[in-house]
Amino acid sequence: MILATAIFTFASFALGVILVRRTVSANAPSALPHREPPGLSVPTTPGLVHPENLKDLLLSPAELGDILHTSGMTVYQSNNGLFMDTADPPDCAGIWAPGMKQVYGGTRFIDALVEEIHGPGDVYPKLTLQSLVAFPTAKDAEAFFEDIAPKWDHCARTEVLVNRHEGGTIAVGDPKVLDSVLTVSWVKTGGTGWGCQRALMPRSNVVIDMRVCDFGGSDQAPELVNKVAARIPTQ
């Protein structure tokens, strides 16, 4: 079962996620800070994406609105860092949401950017989470993908508790890989009609990680992933 903890600076609605944000001083430059763990460094090879350029790859609210056929899409939060939700078993954490620290924390990632966007109104139609996670090399990003795909398979057709405060449970569908994009859908149990689709893909040294939610679910997450992937050249 997934047990979402309450370590947060921002909390989203409609079965959203908990976010931790890196702290930047008031005198820091506008460029996004990056993470350089021991032995890892920011990529300098031509063609690889530098962490400071992740923000240029995110889909704008207008672009999301065009793809999702929803006007008035609005950014709720956009931050450099990873979502702090946790899961038990940990291998199912990535099915719940993109850009989670529990999923990426033990990998060779060097930086991440996460953003939440939703449509107008109180029910947040087309609630979208987009996450871009940079690795030192394309090989590292591909290795992450190869590691997470079988983990998602093991979580197929299970029910997972995703937030102990709200008591939400999701029913996970069958993951699949199509055209290099890993996808899986889930629905909130209890007859609410709320459902989400997850999609994840490595492109160069970046893992593109998306979630689209709505009443009745969605099948548009892969389209968002491919839209971002088209902006990233491959070597």
C-alpha positions as semicolon CSV with decimal commas, in nm:
position;residue;x (nm);y (nm);z (nm)
1;M;0,000;0,000;0,000
2;I;0,111;0,356;-0,071
3;L;0,123;0,574;0,242
4;A;0,168;0,940;0,152
5;T;0,356;1,132;0,422
6;A;0,291;1,491;0,522
7;I;0,636;1,647;0,475
8;F;0,555;1,937;0,248
9;T;0,572;2,298;0,148
10;F;0,279;2,278;-0,095
11;A;-0,015;2,035;-0,109
12;S;-0,234;2,001;-0,416
13;F;-0,603;1,916;-0,438
14;A;-0,794;1,629;-0,601
15;L;-0,557;1,356;-0,488
16;G;-0,256;1,572;-0,565
17;V;0,095;1,524;-0,436
18;I;0,320;1,665;-0,169
19;L;0,610;1,874;-0,290
20;V;0,943;1,968;-0,144
21;R;1,120;2,264;-0,298
22;R;1,492;2,336;-0,297
23;T;1,575;2,662;-0,122
24;V;1,735;2,937;-0,328
25;S;1,870;3,256;-0,171
26;A;1,727;3,592;-0,270
27;N;2,059;3,681;-0,432
28;A;2,079;3,363;-0,640
29;P;2,072;3,394;-1,020
30;S;1,749;3,319;-1,201
31;A;1,888;2,996;-1,351
32;L;1,767;2,680;-1,180
33;P;2,014;2,531;-0,929
34;H;2,141;2,180;-0,997
35;R;2,236;1,881;-0,787
36;E;2,585;1,733;-0,811
37;P;2,618;1,426;-0,588
38;P;2,969;1,291;-0,531
39;G;3,100;1,136;-0,851
40;L;2,831;1,295;-1,072
41;S;2,859;1,609;-1,278
42;V;2,646;1,827;-1,499
43;P;2,657;1,706;-1,863
44;T;2,877;1,908;-2,096
45;T;2,862;1,682;-2,402
46;P;2,698;1,858;-2,698
47;G;2,343;1,737;-2,747
48;L;2,278;1,659;-2,380
49;V;2,035;1,872;-2,180
50;H;2,184;2,091;-1,908
51;P;1,968;2,113;-1,592
52;E;1,932;2,488;-1,633
53;N;1,754;2,425;-1,964
54;L;1,486;2,190;-1,830
55;K;1,246;2,481;-1,785
56;D;1,258;2,549;-2,160
57;L;1,126;2,199;-2,232
58;L;0,812;2,212;-2,016
59;L;0,479;2,242;-2,193
60;S;0,310;2,577;-2,142
61;P;-0,048;2,602;-2,014
62;A;-0,158;2,706;-2,363
63;E;0,012;2,404;-2,523
64;L;-0,143;2,173;-2,265
65;G;-0,482;2,330;-2,325
66;D;-0,455;2,268;-2,699
67;I;-0,362;1,903;-2,651
68;L;-0,614;1,837;-2,373
69;H;-0,889;2,044;-2,539
70;T;-0,930;2,256;-2,227
71;S;-0,918;2,635;-2,220
72;G;-0,792;2,835;-1,923
73;M;-0,520;2,595;-1,807
74;T;-0,331;2,751;-1,514
75;V;0,002;2,674;-1,343
76;Y;-0,068;2,592;-0,980
77;Q;0,295;2,537;-0,885
78;S;0,629;2,504;-1,063
79;N;0,942;2,418;-0,870
80;N;1,290;2,277;-0,886
81;G;1,289;1,957;-0,682
82;L;1,100;1,631;-0,635
83;F;0,763;1,536;-0,490
84;M;0,794;1,392;-0,139
85;D;0,514;1,135;-0,139
86;T;0,619;0,789;-0,019
87;A;0,484;0,446;-0,104
88;D;0,469;0,100;0,043
89;P;0,570;-0,105;-0,144
90;P;0,822;0,145;-0,283
91;D;0,822;-0,016;-0,628
92;C;0,467;0,110;-0,685
93;A;0,543;0,473;-0,596
94;G;0,605;0,586;-0,953
95;I;0,259;0,474;-1,062
96;W;0,101;0,728;-0,830
97;A;0,281;1,040;-0,951
98;P;0,576;1,165;-1,157
99;G;0,895;1,316;-1,018
100;M;0,888;1,146;-0,678
101;K;1,192;1,152;-0,451
102;Q;1,129;0,794;-0,345
103;V;1,155;0,686;-0,708
104;Y;1,449;0,899;-0,820
105;G;1,633;0,957;-0,492
106;G;1,860;0,654;-0,518
107;T;1,940;0,700;-0,886
108;R;2,206;0,901;-1,067
109;F;1,976;1,197;-1,132
110;I;2,134;1,542;-1,108
111;D;1,830;1,768;-1,109
112;A;1,453;1,774;-1,155
113;L;1,177;2,018;-1,240
114;V;0,813;1,956;-1,150
115;E;0,500;2,150;-1,239
116;E;0,129;2,121;-1,171
117;I;-0,128;2,266;-1,412
118;H;-0,506;2,238;-1,412
119;G;-0,813;2,366;-1,587
120;P;-1,050;2,631;-1,452
121;G;-1,298;2,579;-1,171
122;D;-1,298;2,411;-0,833
123;V;-1,280;2,050;-0,955
124;Y;-0,951;2,098;-1,143
125;P;-1,033;1,936;-1,479
126;K;-0,735;1,795;-1,670
127;L;-0,514;1,811;-1,360
128;T;-0,166;1,763;-1,506
129;L;0,170;1,697;-1,344
130;Q;0,479;1,724;-1,561
131;S;0,827;1,633;-1,443
132;L;1,161;1,645;-1,621
133;V;1,452;1,469;-1,454
134;A;1,808;1,519;-1,582
135;F;2,081;1,256;-1,564
136;P;2,453;1,286;-1,643
137;T;2,424;1,073;-1,960
138;A;2,163;0,927;-2,194
139;K;2,274;0,582;-2,076
140;D;2,177;0,675;-1,719
141;A;1,830;0,788;-1,827
142;E;1,778;0,467;-2,023
143;A;1,896;0,258;-1,728
144;F;1,636;0,425;-1,508
145;F;1,366;0,339;-1,760
146;E;1,479;-0,023;-1,783
147;D;1,472;-0,049;-1,404
148;I;1,129;0,102;-1,344
149;A;0,932;-0,078;-1,619
150;P;0,934;-0,423;-1,452
151;K;0,852;-0,264;-1,117
152;W;0,535;-0,117;-1,263
153;D;0,447;-0,457;-1,409
154;H;0,457;-0,609;-1,061
155;C;0,203;-0,350;-0,940
156;A;-0,053;-0,426;-1,211
157;R;-0,412;-0,493;-1,102
158;T;-0,352;-0,398;-0,740
159;E;-0,519;-0,145;-0,514
160;V;-0,292;0,111;-0,348
161;L;-0,353;0,351;-0,061
162;V;-0,209;0,682;-0,176
163;N;-0,287;0,931;0,101
164;R;-0,347;0,827;0,459
165;H;-0,499;1,167;0,543
166;E;-0,764;1,148;0,271
167;G;-0,785;0,771;0,275
168;G;-0,773;0,754;-0,104
169;T;-0,722;0,420;-0,275
170;I;-0,641;0,375;-0,641
171;A;-0,691;0,068;-0,857
172;V;-0,395;0,018;-1,091
173;G;-0,437;-0,105;-1,446
174;D;-0,194;-0,291;-1,671
175;P;0,129;-0,109;-1,761
176;K;0,253;-0,128;-2,118
177;V;0,532;0,008;-2,335
178;L;0,439;0,145;-2,675
179;D;0,681;0,338;-2,896
180;S;0,929;0,366;-2,606
181;V;0,669;0,522;-2,373
182;L;0,578;0,340;-2,051
183;T;0,214;0,399;-1,954
184;V;-0,032;0,288;-1,690
185;S;-0,375;0,410;-1,581
186;W;-0,536;0,411;-1,240
187;V;-0,874;0,511;-1,098
188;K;-0,971;0,624;-0,752
189;T;-1,189;0,360;-0,591
190;G;-1,526;0,436;-0,437
191;G;-1,711;0,536;-0,749
192;T;-1,575;0,892;-0,774
193;G;-1,496;0,859;-1,144
194;W;-1,158;1,027;-1,089
195;G;-0,879;0,863;-1,287
196;C;-0,529;0,934;-1,413
197;Q;-0,287;0,811;-1,675
198;R;0,088;0,800;-1,622
199;A;0,346;0,812;-1,900
200;L;0,724;0,803;-1,883
201;M;0,999;0,806;-2,146
202;P;1,377;0,855;-2,157
203;R;1,500;1,102;-2,418
204;S;1,870;1,178;-2,438
205;N;1,975;1,233;-2,072
206;V;1,626;1,336;-1,956
207;V;1,339;1,126;-1,822
208;I;1,007;1,281;-1,923
209;D;0,749;1,192;-1,660
210;M;0,380;1,294;-1,693
211;R;0,040;1,243;-1,531
212;V;-0,300;1,357;-1,659
213;C;-0,609;1,324;-1,439
214;D;-0,978;1,395;-1,493
215;F;-1,322;1,261;-1,412
216;G;-1,352;0,961;-1,640
217;G;-0,974;0,929;-1,664
218;S;-0,749;1,021;-1,955
219;D;-0,550;0,864;-2,236
220;Q;-0,348;1,174;-2,329
221;A;-0,036;1,144;-2,113
222;P;0,172;0,978;-2,391
223;E;0,089;1,266;-2,624
224;L;0,233;1,511;-2,371
225;V;0,546;1,300;-2,332
226;N;0,601;1,285;-2,707
227;K;0,546;1,660;-2,740
228;V;0,830;1,726;-2,497
229;A;1,047;1,452;-2,649
230;A;1,029;1,624;-2,988
231;R;1,211;1,921;-2,832
232;I;1,507;1,712;-2,718
233;P;1,758;1,611;-2,985
234;T;1,908;1,264;-2,967
235;Q;2,275;1,193;-3,022
